Amino acid sequence: MHDPVEFRSQHLARFHADPAIFVAPGRVNLIGEHTDYAEGFVMPVAIDFATLAGISPRSDGKVVVYSENYQQERTFDAATLPAKASNHWSDYPLGVAAILAGEGHKIPAFSLSLWGDVPLGSGLSSSASVEVVTALAILSLIGASYPGPVLARLCQRAENEFVGANCGIMDQFISANGEADHALLLDCRDLSYKLAPIPADVALIIANTMVKHSVAGGDYPTRRRESEAACAVIAKHRPGVPFLRDATLEDLEKWGNEMEPKSLLRARHVISENLRTVAACDALMKGDMAELGRLMAEAHWSYSKDFEGSCAEADTMVELAQDLPGLIGARLTGGGFGGCTINLVEQRHAKAFAEELGRRYATATGIVPQIHICHASGGARKLA
Ligand code: GLA
């Protein structure tokens, strides 16, 4: 992570005001893919890639946002902030401001600097970390606060309603509510959650295929529509099934023939993934790593074959990990169609595993991957 002391002095030099500093993490999802918007279960972990925000008040009525990553500054009038996205990095902080304004907060004039090391477009939730850190920063300036789950919902709305990406709640939730050394099993229906400790001898190895993914791109909303179409067929017979969370594999046996073939497959992934995710949390709580690894493998191939949410490179990354010493489980993580795999690996093998996986992937694909040994970190907070 960027040194917060240096980050603070850069803000001071640029804006001539001492900022309050906040941090919000990216995430990796251990299991539970495309289940959040079906009101199902997910089990993500906050990671030590994060976004920092520095905020200080201004007296000229302006909102000035600066991204150190893009080396770009944008200025707006606090009284007339944009109400629409402009396909620019500033959509994320402005979207948060718009949602907070809609909640009745008067947005004051401020300078905001942002810097992050969550790899962009890699399925590690860089955008959620920007939203959550911006929300904390603006709220602190206006002397307001929300419980973590509510904060997550507001940030999800910024992404849905302002940025225009139809994501679920997982990424914003874990960025706002993650706990160091724990995975979080979230029930996306009522936002209740359970923390599951990650044993100290288990390493989280994130392997970036370097194939870019985007939730705003066409595939994510298409898959979402296809799975929701299957749910609509079930709901004709069983009106108590508003979301796939409420559906069963038996429902698919009974009424699958009324569905588009692709919809049936998408639904089979989502329904079985919910069962796997709850079982995976039980396995982690019991320390049954073999079962957890088995569920992760099953989840990957369900995501790849039934949901068609993977890509050749991610399948290769998962396959190449299989016979490496220390592997517990590997699968593609996040929105799909590229991005990263998550590998749970016995700590004592972590370094050799990361090196060998990188070598094998480069040889197999001709692409040099980025492999990171990560830690389960805490959720968004103010830095002292
Ligand atoms: C993206 C979305 C999440 C979730 C995942 C898939 O990360 O932002 O809400 O739907 O994809 O599990």
Residues whose N, C-alpha, C, O or C-beta is under 5 A from the ligand:
A	BS01	GLA	G32 E33 H34 T35 D36 C167 G168 I169 M170 D171 V215 G334 G335
